[in-house]
């Protein structure tokens, strides 16, 4: 379960970085106030209200008094992804130092065989208690 969640988060973060750095253009064609076509990557289709050109004219152009209009919205991606870490103020330096210190101390390895009475001497046996009470382990 943990591995699946890790893969999903990794993929989503990679997708966010990709989408924030890609630039694209959204083109739209309006005929009056009505949106006829919009396109993200290709050319937009027109509504057919263009002026009929003669076969000798190579260039097609829209009439000057036409009700059609085309708009393009350019969405620029982020170009600079390098963030400078060498200009930390004092509060940020203190935070980083305390975080690093507390995080490293989480992984201190403790002895697995902790014997709490290792430094104390065993008491002197004056009598054998098991024999005195006649209790034996079977």
C-alpha positions in Angstrom: 0.0 0.0 0.0 2.8 2.3 0.9 4.6 1.7 -2.4 1.4 2.4 -4.4 0.9 5.7 -2.6 4.6 6.6 -3.2 4.2 5.8 -6.9 1.0 7.9 -7.2 2.6 10.9 -5.5 5.7 10.6 -7.6 3.7 10.6 -10.8 1.5 13.5 -9.7 4.5 15.6 -8.8 6.2 14.8 -12.1 3.0 15.8 -13.9 2.8 19.1 -12.0 6.4 20.0 -12.9 5.8 19.1 -16.6 2.6 21.2 -16.8 4.2 24.2 -15.1 7.1 24.3 -17.6 5.2 23.7 -20.8 4.1 26.7 -22.9 1.0 26.4 -25.1 -1.4 28.6 -27.1 -5.2 28.5 -27.1 -6.6 29.8 -30.4 -10.3 30.6 -30.8 -12.5 31.7 -33.7 -15.6 33.9 -33.0 -18.3 34.6 -35.4 -20.0 37.7 -33.9 -20.3 36.8 -30.2 -20.6 33.0 -30.8 -17.6 30.8 -30.3 -17.2 28.6 -33.4 -14.0 26.7 -32.7 -11.2 26.6 -30.2 -8.0 24.7 -30.5 -5.1 23.9 -28.1 -2.4 22.7 -30.5 -3.7 23.1 -34.1 -5.4 25.7 -36.3 -9.0 26.6 -35.7 -11.8 26.0 -38.2 -13.5 29.1 -39.6 -17.2 29.6 -40.0 -17.0 30.0 -43.8 -17.8 33.8 -43.8 -14.5 34.6 -45.6 -14.6 36.6 -48.8 -14.6 34.4 -51.9 -11.2 34.8 -53.6 -10.5 34.4 -57.2 -8.4 31.4 -58.3 -5.6 33.7 -59.4 -5.2 35.2 -55.9 -3.0 32.9 -53.8 -3.5 34.6 -50.4 -6.7 34.3 -48.6 -7.8 37.1 -46.4 -10.8 38.0 -44.2 -12.9 40.9 -45.1 -12.2 44.1 -43.2 -15.8 44.6 -42.2 -16.3 40.9 -41.3 -18.0 40.0 -38.1 -15.5 37.2 -37.5 -12.5 37.5 -35.2 -9.7 35.2 -34.0 -8.0 35.4 -30.6 -5.0 33.7 -29.3 -4.1 33.3 -25.7 -0.5 32.4 -25.0 0.2 30.7 -21.7 3.9 30.8 -20.9 5.5 28.1 -18.8 8.1 28.6 -16.1 11.6 28.9 -17.6 13.7 29.2 -14.4 13.5 26.2 -12.1 16.7 26.8 -10.2 16.1 28.2 -6.7 19.0 29.7 -4.9 19.5 28.2 -1.4 22.6 30.2 -0.5 20.7 33.2 0.6 19.0 32.0 3.8 18.3 34.6 6.5 19.1 33.8 10.1 15.6 32.4 11.0 15.7 30.0 8.1 19.2 28.9 9.1 18.1 28.2 12.6 15.1 26.3 11.4 17.2 24.1 9.0 19.7 23.4 11.8 17.1 22.4 14.4 15.2 20.3 11.8 18.3 18.5 10.8 19.4 17.9 14.4 16.0 16.5 15.5 15.6 14.4 12.3 19.0 12.8 12.7 18.4 12.0 16.3 15.3 10.0 15.3 17.5 7.3 13.8 20.0 6.8 16.7 20.5 3.0 17.1 19.8 1.8 20.6 21.2 -1.4 22.0 18.9 -4.3 21.5 20.0 -6.1 24.7 19.4 -3.6 27.4 20.1 -5.1 30.8 18.9 -2.6 33.5 20.7 -4.4 36.4 24.0 -4.9 34.6 25.9 -2.4 36.9 24.5 -3.9 40.2 26.0 -6.8 42.0 23.9 -9.9 42.8 22.8 -10.3 46.4 24.4 -12.8 48.6 22.4 -16.0 49.1 22.3 -17.0 52.8 19.7 -19.7 52.3 18.4 -21.6 49.4 14.8 -20.3 49.1 13.5 -23.0 46.9 14.7 -25.7 49.2 13.5 -23.8 52.3 9.9 -23.6 50.9 10.2 -26.8 48.9 9.0 -25.3 45.6 10.6 -26.6 42.5 10.0 -26.0 38.9 9.0 -29.1 37.0 
